[in-house]
């Protein structure tokens, strides 16, 4: 019976496999330092394959480079033996919610989420730490436990947070920030759908470097916009030379040709620009007469025909190009200079949709026909967002006031992003049933905005937010208010926002999901012997009987199995008793898991479990009655439920 690997994907190995698929002769076998034989790239042969375009050595080329870049790439690709442990007591509506709150280092979290949410996230929004010289930078090193060394060297704080200060006087001022963000963006890109996009808030200090970094990770061809975002119309007079009024919002697509970007609903003041007929709101759009290089009669001969307008203003065309009445006006697709052009619609479309055309009389009494722009059925009109993001409610002071309204004043040092800005960004970036990811959650504005949008329009957007559990300075007002970590502020904000929205007057179609499952990044549930059974010595022979850490629960094991198997972590979970043993069923029959550790799993139990016909089933090695039962499990499922995939831990 195969075992689950129980660690995050090894992206380096995956990349080698991709190279092998493209250039089979460039991948060979090599013996590693541990004696194992693995796939390896023959770079000399690969250079030969790419000899016409390879760039190497001192040759000049356009690229972004900094000290630590290779380290960031290695860190991004390296697998980790960690897990996400569920915390019911800190969650809201754990059994029914579709939202996730992940607590811990966001690089770890992104790696763990890869298998499950690969290519499933429609929009990523992040507001990373601005590189001001005072912010914290995540320190990524997973190789060994060197906590005491890090504390003595100043790389860790007293509670072990893996952070270092980044003063501007340091030679690595920009490099450290880029290294931190580079590895996270590389992993995050894998989670985006092909039609998805990533939106990042940044100030002018690193906007240029971030743009170059995004060109490298996402590709310059996938750039969407660099949008000045007015956050303080009065300006910051403490700034040198110019009073800062704006930050930047950088937008990239996963794949620009596939990317879907939505429009924003117009404000009430803009409704005056719209008319209404018996079919609803409309606005005059482009003329029916074609314009541009392909507009001429010679280029579009099928578009040259007369259109007739009745005295009542109705538009029609005929097969024989003759009017129904002598009173009807004949209009040909000519411009003011009398040049013969063409219509953009066919005769059939004109006759099928005359209600989507409007006749307008010009200054000299000439008639022209325009198409009507309409919103979706039952929707308000929308408009394309401007390249400068500005609304009075985008002011950073609104973000501070919103947080104070929920949690009290001065619980967070930096001003949070205003919810209205995130509301509009989510409206542009994600549909009503899409997943939104924020791996620098901060005070939880993204989650709050997603919940509020759902309450307003009946959507079922889901959020996944990640926040490191960094300790709060005991001298701050946040600590005096009872908050021990930044993540505790984030969770409390989402809880109170959800309660406020649920008690309001939400949309009738809203499912009222204001909950979230809390999952904490932790070391693997599996003992070290699980990953290196050959290293087992006689002194640890008891570990061979049970390779799971003694402090871990069955639900802990379930979530690590779900991660390893790529099962959605927000699916409903039901626990049933079968022959006196607890069995977890995820989303009905998507996954069945029995973690009995007392040797009670016998053939009778396996046969009854097989009648449920789960798509996947997992057992604990220590749970089988004897080796004969373990050997026969797969045969029993092949007989009773042949489509079930069977594994063990």
N, C-alpha and C positions, 0 to 999 in steps of 0.2 A: 504494500500500500504506500503510495507516494505521500511525502510530508510537505506541508506548507512551508515556504521559505522564511516567513515571519520577519522580514526586513524590507526596507524600501527598495525600489528598483535601482539597479546598478546602471546608470546612464552611460558610463564608459563602455561597458560590455554591449549595451544596446547599439551604441554608435559603431562599434567594431562590426557587429552583425550587419548593419546597414552598408558599411563599406564593403563587406564581403559580398553582399547581394549585388553591388554595382561593379566591383572589381575582385572577382574570386581569387585571382592570382596574387593579390596584394595582402591576403590574410593567411597567416600560417599558425603553427602551434609553437608555444614557447613555455619553458618551465619557469615558474615563479619562484620567489625567495622561499616560499613555504614548501616547495617541492611539487606543487600541483601543476598540471598541464592546462594551459588556457590559450584561448585565441589571442593573437597579437598581430599588429599591423606591420608589414614590411614596408617601411617608409621609402626605402630606396626604390622599390618596385612601384610604389604609388607615385613617386616623383616622375618615374619614367612614363607612367600612364598619363600624367598631366603635364608632360614636358613643355607643351606649347603655351601653357598659361601659368605655370608655377611661379610664385614670387618668393624668393628666399634670399638669405644673406643680407648684405648691406644695400640691396636695391631699394630705391625710394618708392613708397607707395602711400596711399591715403588710408590712414587707420588711426584709431585711438589706442594709446598705450599708456600704461602707468605701472609703477612698482606694485606688485601684488595681483596683477591681472591673471597670471597663470594659476596662482593660488586660489583665486576666486573660481576659476573654471573647474579646478580639481575638486574644490569643496562642493560646487553645485552638482557634480556628477557622482560623488562618492555616496554609496548606500549607507544607511544608518540602521542599527538594530534597536529601534525604539518603537513606541506604540502610543495610542491615544486611549486614555482611561476615562470611562464615563463617570460623571459626578452628579448623581441624581439630586442630591440635596441643594445644589447650587443652580439647578436647571429650572426652567419654567415649562410646564406641560411636556415633560420628557417623553411620554409615550405617544403623543399625537403631533408634536411640532415637526416642521420640515426644516427648521433653521438650526445652524450650528454655531457655537461659540467655542473656539479652540484657544486654550490658554497655554502659552509657552513660546519658545523661540520660533519665529515665523519661518526660518529656513527649515528647521526640523518639521514644522507643521506642513509646509508646502511639499516636502519630500514624501511625507506620510500620506498626503491627500492625492498624490499623483495617480496611483493605481485606480482609485475609485472615481476621480473626477477628471480624468484625462479627456480633454476635448469636450467638456460639458459646461464650462462657465461662459456665459455670454458677455459679461462685463467685469473687468477688474478696476477698482478704484483704490488708489493709495495716496496718502498724505504722509510721505516718509519724513524722518527728522531732517530739518534744514541744516545745512552745514555751516553753522554760525560760529563754531569754535567753542561753543558751550554745550552743545547737544551730545548725547551719548551715541556711541557707535557700537554695533554688535560685534563681538569678537568670535569668529568662527574657527573652532579647532576641536575636532571630535576624536582625535587620535588616542589620547591617553588622559587619565585623571591626574591633572596637575593643578588642582584647586589651590593648594597651599602656595605653590610657586607663583601662581597668578596673583594671589592676594598680596604676597610680599613684593611683587614687582609692580603693583598698582594696576594690574589689568582687570582685577575683580574687585567688587566692593565687599564689605564685610559679610554680606549674606550670600556671596557667591555668584552674583549676576555677572554674566560674561560680557562686560562692557568696558570700554576704555574711553577716556576723554580724548578730544581731538583738537588741541589748541592750534590756532592759525600759525603759530610759530613753528609747529612741527613740519618737517619736510614731507610728511605723509598727509598733510591737511586734506588735499583733494583725493589722494590715492586711497586713503583709508575709507573715505565715504564711497568712492566708486567701487572698491572691492566689496564692501558690505552690500551695496545695492545690486551689483552685477550678478552675483550668485543667485540672489533671490528672483531677479527678473528672468534669468534663464530657466529656472524651475517653473516659475509662474506661467511662462509662455506656453508650456505644455498643457496647462489646464484650460486654456482658452479654446472655444469653438472656432472653426474656420471663419464664421461670420461675426466673431466677437471683436472687442476692442478693449484697450487698456487706457485709463485716464489717470494722470498723475499731477498732483498739485506741487508746485515748487516755486521758490523765490528766485531772484535774479542771480544770486550767488553761485548756484550750480546749474542754472537753466541751460547754459551752453553745453556744459559737460554731459548733462543728462540727455540732451538731444543727440549728441554723438554716441552716447552709450546705447540709447534706444535704436539708433540706426544700425548698430552692430548686432544687437540682440534680436530685434524684430525686422530689420531690413529697412533701408532708406525708402524703398518703394512703398512701404506700408505706412509712411507718415501721413497723418490726417490733418493735424493742426497744432500750432503753437499759439495759444489764445491768451492774450492779456486779460486778467480777471480782476476787476476793480473791487477791492476789499475795504478800502478806506478813502472815501471821496475827499475828505478833508486833508488827507495826506499825513505822513509821519514826519514831523519837523525835526526829529532827532537824527534823521538820515543826513548824510553828507551831500551837499551841493543841490540835490533834488529831493523834494518831499515825496516820499514813496506813497503811491496810491494803489498800486496793483501788484499782484503776483502773476504767475503763469499757470495755465492748464495745458499740459502736453497730452496729445491724443495720438495713439497708433493703433492700427488694425493688426489682427493676426494675419489676415490675407485681404488686402484692399479690394481685389476684384470680388471677393465673397462677402465683404463686410456689409452689415445692415445697420444704418444709422437712422434713427427716427427723428421726427420733428417735435417742436414744443407747441402745446396749445396756446392760442393767442389770448391776450388779456382782454378784459371787458371793454377797455377803451378802444381796442382795435376792431371791435365788432361793428363800429359805425362804417367801416370800409366795406362791409358785406351787405348784399341785398338778399331778399328772400322771395321764393316763388312757392308754388304748391308742392314742390318736392324738397323744400328746405333751403338752407343757406347756400349762397354762391357768390363768387367774386369773378369779375371779368379777368380772363387769362389771356393767352396769346390769340392773335388773329387766326381765323381759319385759313387765310391765304398763307401759303408757304413762303418762308424767307430763307436767305442764305444761298450758298453756292449751288445747291441742288434744287432750287426753287423754280427754275425756268421750265417753260412748256416743253422745250426740246429735251431736257433731262427727265422730266416727269410727264410724258404725254398722257398717261391715264388720269392725271389730275387736272387736265384741262377740259372743263365742261361748265355749262351754265348752272347756276343755283338760283332758285326762284323764291321771292319773298312776297307773301300775301299782304294785303292792306292791314291785317291784324298783327303782322310781324312774324308769322310762322315761316319757317324755312323748309324747303324740300327740293329734291332733284327728280328728274324723270329719265327713263331709259332712252326715249327718243329726243331728249333735249328740248321738248316743247312744254310751255306752261299749261297749267290747268285752266287758267283764266287770263283773259287779255288785260285784266286789271293788275296782275301780279308783276312785280319788278324783276327784271332779268339782271343778274350780277355775274360777271366773269372774273376770274382771278387775275386781275391786272393791278399794277401799282399806280401811283400818282402820275408816273411818266408814260403810262400806257403800255408798259412792258408786259408781255404775256408770261404769266407765271403758272402756278398750279395750286390746287387745294390740298390740305394735309389729310382730309378725310375722303373716303370713297363715297359714291352715291348711296350705297347700302347703309353705311354708318350714319350719314346725314339723315336718311329717312328713318333709321332706327332710333336715333337720339336727338331729335329736333329740340327737345326740352333742355339739352345741354349746350345750346347755342343762343346767343343774344345778338340782336341787330342794333347797331349804334349809328346814329346820324352824325356825320362830320360837320365841321364849321361851314363848309360850302354846300351843304345839303346832300353830299354823297353818302351812300350807305356802305357800311362794312359789317362783317360778321365776326364775332369773337366767340371763343369757347368759354364755357363756364367752369371755374375751378370749384370743386365741392369737397367738403370734409367727408370722412367715412360715415356710413349710415349710423345716425344717432350720436355722432361725435361732434365736438366743437371744431372749428377750423384750426389748422396748425400752420406753423411757419418754420422755415429753416433757421436754426440758431445763428446769430451773428458771430463773426470772428473775434469780436471783443465781448467778453461776458460781463454784462453790467445790468444790475437791477438794484434798487435801493436796499432790498432785503438781503442782498449778498454781503452786506457789511459784516465785518468780523465781529463787531459789537453785538450783532444779533445772535451769533453763535454763543458768545459769552452769556447773553441774557437767557437764551434757551436752556443752557446747562444750569444756570442759577435757578431758573424757574422749577427745574426738576429736582436738583440736588442741593441747592443753597449756594451762596456766593463763595468764590475763591477756593473751589475744590480742585481746580486745575490751573497750572501756571500759564500755559500757552493758550491763546484764544482758539476755541474749536471752530471748525468750519461751520458756517450757518447751514441749517437743514435745507433751506430753500435752494441753495446752490447744489447740494447733493441730490435733491429732488429732481432738479432739471437735468443734471448729468445722468442720473439713472433713467429718466424718461427718454433721453436721447440714446442711451447706450443699451437698454435692455427692454424686452417685451414683458407683457404682464405675467408670464409664467416662467421667466428665466431665472438663472442663478447669478447672483452678484457676489463677488469676492473682494474683501478688504483685509490685507494681511498686515496693515499698520492701523489697527482699529481705533487707537486713542480713546476718545471719550464715547465712541459708539455712534457718531453722527450718521454713518452709512446705514447701519442697521435701523436706526430711528427713522431715517428718510424712507427706507424701503417699506417699513411697516406703515408709515403714514400714507405713502402712495397707494398701498393695497387697500387701506381703509377708505381712501378717497375714490378710487375707481374700481374696486372689486377685484383687483388683480391678485395673483398668487405667486408673486415674486418670492424667491428664497434667498436668504443671505448666509454666507459663511464669513465670519469675521475672526481674525487672529490677533491676540494681544499678548505680549510677553508679561509675565507676572513680576515686573520690576517693583522693588520695595519703594515705599514713599518715605521721604525724610520725616522723621517724627516731629520736627519743629514746624511743619507746614500745617495750614488750616485743614487740609484734606485729612491728614493723620489725626488731628484733633477732632475731626468729625467722625472718626471711626474707620476710615479707609486705610488698609495696610498696604495694598498694591494698586498699581494703575488699573490692572484688570478688574479689580473689585469695583472701581468707579465705573468702568465700562459696563459691567453686568448690571449694576444698580440702575444706571441710566436707561438701559434697554427695558428692564423690568418696569420701571415707573412710566416710561413712555408707552409701553404696551397697555398698562392699566388705564392710562389717560385716554388712549385711542379707543379701547374697548368700551369705555364709559361714555364716549361721545355719540355722535350720530353718523355712523359709518355707512358706506355704500351697502345696498341691500344684498349684493352678491358676494360680499367679503366673507371669507371663511373664518375670520376672527383668529387666525393663527398669530399670536403675539409671543409665542414661546421660543425657547432655544435649548438645545442639548449642550451642556457643558462637557467638553472633552479636554483632558489635560495631557500634554506631552510628557512622557515618562520613559524610563528605561524599559526594555522589552520585558514581557511577562515570562519569557523563556530564560532558564538558567544558561550560563555560558556553555555548558556541555551540549546544549541543543545545536549550537552553531559550530562547535568543534568537538565532535564525539571522540575523535582520535586522541584528543588531549586528556581523556579521562584517566585518572590514576586510581590505584586501589584505595587510597585514603578517601576518595570521593565516590566510591562505588554505589553508595546509596542514592546518588543523583541519577544513576542510570534507571532506577525504578520510577522516578518522577522528575521530569526535566523542567518543571514549572516552579517559579518562585513561590514560596509558601504564603506570602502576603497578598497574593492576587486572587480575585474573585472570579466566578464563572462568567460574569458579565464583562469583566476585564478581558478575559480570553475571547469572548464572543466578538468584541470590537476589534481586537487585533486580527482575528480570522477574517472579519468583514473587510478590514483594510487590505489584507494580503490577497483576498479573493476579488477585490474591486467591487464590493457590494455597497450601495449607497448607505451612508452612515445615518441618514435620516429616515430610513424605512421603519415601519411599525414592527415592534418586537413582541411576541407573545410567548409566555412560558407555560408549557403543558407537562403534566405528569403522565408518563408511560411506564407501566409496570414498576411504579414507585421511584422512577428516576426523572429528574428534571431535564426537559428538552426545550431548547430555544428554537422558535420558528420565526424567521425573518420574512416579513411581507408574504405571509401564507406559506408558500413552498419554495421561495427563492433560496433559502438556506435553512438547514436543520443542524443543530449542534448539541451534542451530549458530552458534557465534561465530567461525567461521573469518574471519580478517582479511586473507587473502592473495589474494583474488579467485578462489578456487577453486570457488565454488558455481556450478555450471552446470546446465543443464536435466536432464541425466542424473542428477545427484545429487538434485535436487529430486524427480524422478519416483520414485526409489528410496525416498526419505524418505517420500513420500506413501503408499507401500504399507503403512506402519506405521499409517496412519490415526489420527494423534494428534488430540486434541480441540483443541489449540492448538499453534502452531508459531511460532517467532521466529528471525529472522536478523539478522546484523550488516550494516549498510549497506555497509561496506567489504569484505564477503566475496563479493559478487556478481561474477561474471566480467565482466559488462558491463551496461549499462542495459537491454538487451533481455531478459536473464535476469530482472532485477528486475521488469520489467513483466509477464513471463509467469508468474511464480511463482503468483499468485493463480488464474490460469486453469488451471494444471496441477493445483492442489489442488481446484478446483471440479469438474474432470473425474474425478480419481482418488480424492479424499477430500472430498466436498462439505460435510461437517459440520465440517471443520477451520477454525478461525479463524486467519488469517495476519497477523502484524505484524512490524515491524522496529524496530531501535534504531540 
